[in-house]
Amino acid sequence: MSKPRFVISCPFDTYSGYGARSRDIVKAIIETKKYNVQIFPQRWGNTSWGFCNDHPEWSFLTKYVAPQDWQKTQPDIWMQITIPNEFQPVGKYNIGCTAGIEATACKGEWIEGLNRMDMNFVSSNFAKNTFEGMVYDRKDQRTGQIVSQVKLQKPIQVVFEGVNLDIYKPIPKKDVKTIDLSEIKEEFCYLFVGHWMQGDFGHDRKNVGILVRSFLNAFKNKKGKRPALILKSSVGVASYISREKILDKIKAIKNDMGPGNYPNIYLLNGEFNDSEMNELYNHSKIKAMLSFTKGEGFGRPLLEFSAVGKPIIASGWSGHIDFLNPNFTTLLHGKLENIHPSAANNWLIKEAQWFQVDGTLALSSLKTMYKHYKKYIPLAKKQKFHATQNYSWDKMKELVDSILDKNLPKFSQQVELNMPKLNLPKLKKVK
């Protein structure tokens, strides 16, 4: 019997968080061997395209790209991996998959998009709870009067972003061959991974500005050895212009802080593949990861770093709280604040709130970890065990398979007939 046709619309071939999410989900569905999987490729903003070209792990996905006429027949199952306002039901059964939400609210169009699908996947309990708690007033466009309320009507499932333990794991020092940090003189480096996004100082979503200022303040004018901060970052697409913009931002922060003897900040601004990222995490000079993020749908780099077994200091709010155990990591307290207009966009609305770390606590945590680093190592090992046991890619694959088995309807299947071979008499040519 033929398998149900499963078409997945997603940016699987892009250098983006949604690209990584797409590859993981698609591979998980393929490996169930229960569906005829086809991929309908999509771009993702301005991010680069061509991730899967000759990639040793992911190039196989290109053979699943759907033919140009794939729409001639309605898919049994349709999945869209994107932001919810773009969800459109195309198949007999429709699944929306999104990283979720980074703030306390979203536009009503997102809830309406989720409601257009039969079922939805999100990356974290934070996203699930936020979507389920939203109520949106629908207004008459002419009068402005509230005519109805919109809330989530369709089921929503948490499917975490599992870490590939074949790639992200501790490796010997001798196996760190690609990542060269020899120009960095410091032996103790904090690491940040993420884009420096739009928003005035202190209002960008990843909160890189506050992170940089906190680090500079923590070790300004300190005598003797000091740590360094490495930013694996860009302002979108990694480029020379992106690098110069970030360096200008750092310079502006220093100028605002006034004269002083500041610790060094280094910038890594290129595209790294998975194995290179694991080498970076494992490098002997990288001692801990920092994230002062205002909000995450999940927080994938933090999970990847967890698998290496090094300490983490992070905001104590949003999606990454699912896998960062507060007993094993330093989770910073803070408060919710309104999204600044400079950071608002089509999906981050100024009416929503997100997190701001307590600056005094952040500064103190940086100092304490540097001074008493050895005390954090056993806790980091426990966080590694927690993350790898519960949030691996294999665990995610099992979860996807289980959810699909429980929720998908039975589709009528075409029977492939094996016709017997006919022994026909040979015909003689008529003269």
Rosetta blueprint (number, residue, H / E / L):
1 M L
2 S L
3 K L
4 P L
5 R E
6 F E
7 V E
8 I E
9 S E
10 C E
11 P L
12 F L
13 D L
14 T E
15 Y L
16 S L
17 G H
18 Y H
19 G H
20 A H
21 R H
22 S H
23 R H
24 D H
25 I H
26 V H
27 K H
28 A H
29 I H
30 I H
31 E H
32 T H
33 K L
34 K L
35 Y L
36 N E
37 V E
38 Q E
39 I E
40 F E
41 P E
42 Q L
43 R L
44 W L
45 G L
46 N L
47 T L
48 S L
49 W E
50 G L
51 F L
52 C L
53 N L
54 D L
55 H L
56 P L
57 E L
58 W L
59 S H
60 F H
61 L H
62 T H
63 K H
64 Y H
65 V E
66 A L
67 P L
68 Q L
69 D L
70 W H
71 Q H
72 K H
73 T L
74 Q L
75 P L
76 D L
77 I E
78 W E
79 M E
80 Q E
81 I E
82 T L
83 I L
84 P H
85 N H
86 E H
87 F L
88 Q L
89 P L
90 V L
91 G L
92 K L
93 Y E
94 N E
95 I E
96 G E
97 C E
98 T L
99 A L
100 G L
101 I L
102 E L
103 A L
104 T L
105 A L
106 C L
107 K L
108 G H
109 E H
110 W H
111 I H
112 E H
113 G H
114 L H
115 N H
116 R H
117 M L
118 D L
119 M E
120 N E
121 F E
122 V E
123 S L
124 S L
125 N H
126 F H
127 A H
128 K H
129 N H
130 T H
131 F H
132 E H
133 G H
134 M L
135 V E
136 Y E
137 D E
138 R E
139 K E
140 D L
141 Q L
142 R L
143 T L
144 G L
145 Q L
146 I E
147 V E
148 S E
149 Q E
150 V E
151 K E
152 L L
153 Q L
154 K L
155 P L
156 I E
157 Q E
158 V E
159 V L
160 F L
161 E L
162 G L
163 V E
164 N L
165 L L
166 D L
167 I L
168 Y L
169 K L
170 P L
171 I L
172 P L
173 K H
174 K H
175 D H
176 V L
177 K L
178 T L
179 I L
180 D L
181 L L
182 S L
183 E L
184 I L
185 K L
186 E L
187 E L
188 F L
189 C E
190 Y E
191 L E
192 F E
193 V E
194 G L
195 H L
196 W L
197 M L
198 Q L
199 G L
200 D L
201 F L
202 G L
203 H L
204 D L
205 R L
206 K L
207 N L
208 V H
209 G H
210 I H
211 L H
212 V H
213 R H
214 S H
215 F H
216 L H
217 N H
218 A H
219 F H
220 K L
221 N L
222 K L
223 K L
224 G L
225 K L
226 R L
227 P L
228 A E
229 L E
230 I E
231 L E
232 K E
233 S L
234 S L
235 V L
236 G L
237 V L
238 A L
239 S L
240 Y H
241 I H
242 S H
243 R H
244 E H
245 K H
246 I H
247 L H
248 D H
249 K H
250 I H
251 K H
252 A H
253 I H
254 K H
255 N H
256 D H
257 M H
258 G L
259 P L
260 G L
261 N L
262 Y L
263 P L
264 N L
265 I E
266 Y E
267 L E
268 L E
269 N L
270 G L
271 E L
272 F L
273 N L
274 D H
275 S H
276 E H
277 M H
278 N H
279 E H
280 L H
281 Y H
282 N H
283 H L
284 S L
285 K L
286 I E
287 K E
288 A E
289 M E
290 L E
291 S E
292 F L
293 T L
294 K L
295 G L
296 E L
297 G L
298 F L
299 G L
300 R H
301 P H
302 L H
303 L H
304 E H
305 F H
306 S H
307 A L
308 V L
309 G L
310 K L
311 P L
312 I E
313 I E
314 A E
315 S E
316 G L
317 W L
318 S L
319 G H
320 H H
321 I H
322 D H
323 F L
324 L L
325 N L
326 P L
327 N L
328 F L
329 T L
330 T E
331 L E
332 L E
333 H L
334 G E
335 K E
336 L E
337 E E
338 N E
339 I L
340 H L
341 P L
342 S L
343 A L
344 A L
345 N L
346 N L
347 W L
348 L L
349 I L
350 K L
351 E L
352 A L
353 Q E
354 W E
355 F E
356 Q E
357 V E
358 D L
359 G H
360 T H
361 L H
362 A H
363 L H
364 S H
365 S H
366 L H
367 K H
368 T H
369 M H
370 Y H
371 K H
372 H L
373 Y H
374 K H
375 K H
376 Y H
377 I H
378 P H
379 L H
380 A H
381 K H
382 K H
383 Q H
384 K H
385 F H
386 H H
387 A H
388 T H
389 Q H
390 N H
391 Y L
392 S E
393 W H
394 D H
395 K H
396 M H
397 K H
398 E H
399 L H
400 V H
401 D H
402 S H
403 I H
404 L H
405 D H
406 K H
407 N H
408 L L
409 P L
410 K L
411 F L
412 S L
413 Q L
414 Q L
415 V L
416 E L
417 L L
418 N L
419 M L
420 P L
421 K L
422 L L
423 N L
424 L L
425 P L
426 K L
427 L L
428 K L
429 K L
430 V L
431 K L
